[in-house]
Amino acid sequence: KLARVMGIHRNTLRSYLKQNDVSYKYSEISDADLDNAVRGFRQMKPNSGVRYLTGHLRQLGLRIQ
């Protein structure tokens, strides 16, 4: 989608990302560590939804599926 918005081919975007050492992989985190992060967020914001949780995890530097 990003390549389309930028008006370039996806392979060109992939090449630029590789040249500049930009990683677009998912974070390696154990289930237990992820559970702790989610649990901590739920304690702070018990009524928040999945989108807020995902944003919180990204703020912590985690990229998950």
N, C-alpha and C positions, 0 to 999 in steps of 0.2 A: 504494500500500500504506500509506503514511504517513497519508493522509487517512482511510483505512478504520480504521486503528488509533486515530486521534484522534476518530473518529465524526463527521467532517464530509465534505462533498462535495469532490471533487478540484478543482472550480473555485474553491471557497472557499479551499482551501489555496493554490492558485495565486495568488489575489488577495492573500492575506496575505503570501506570499513577495514579490510584486511591490511591495506597499506598504512593505515593510521592506528593499528592495534586496538580497534574498537571491538569489544566482545559483545555478541548478541546471544550468548548461550545462557542456559538456566543456571542458577546458583546450585552449588553442591552443599546441601544441608541435610542433616539427619532428620528422621521423623521426629525424634524426641526434641531436638532443637526447634524445629518448626512448630511443634505442639506447644512448646514453652512460649514462643513468640506470639502465637495466636491466643494462648491463654492470658498472657499479659495484656494484650490489646483488649480482649473481652472484659477483663477486670476494669480497665480504664473507661471503656466505651461499650457497655453491655447492650445498648440498643442500636448500635451501628451495624450496617449491612456488609455484604461481601466486598463491594467496591471500596468502602472505607478501609476495610481490612487489607485489601490488595494494595491500596495507596500507602498504608502504614508499613507494610512489608517492603515496598519499594523504597520508602524513606529510610528504612534500615539497610538498604543496599542489597535486598534480596530480590531475585527475579525467579518466580516460580510458575509452574504450569497450572 
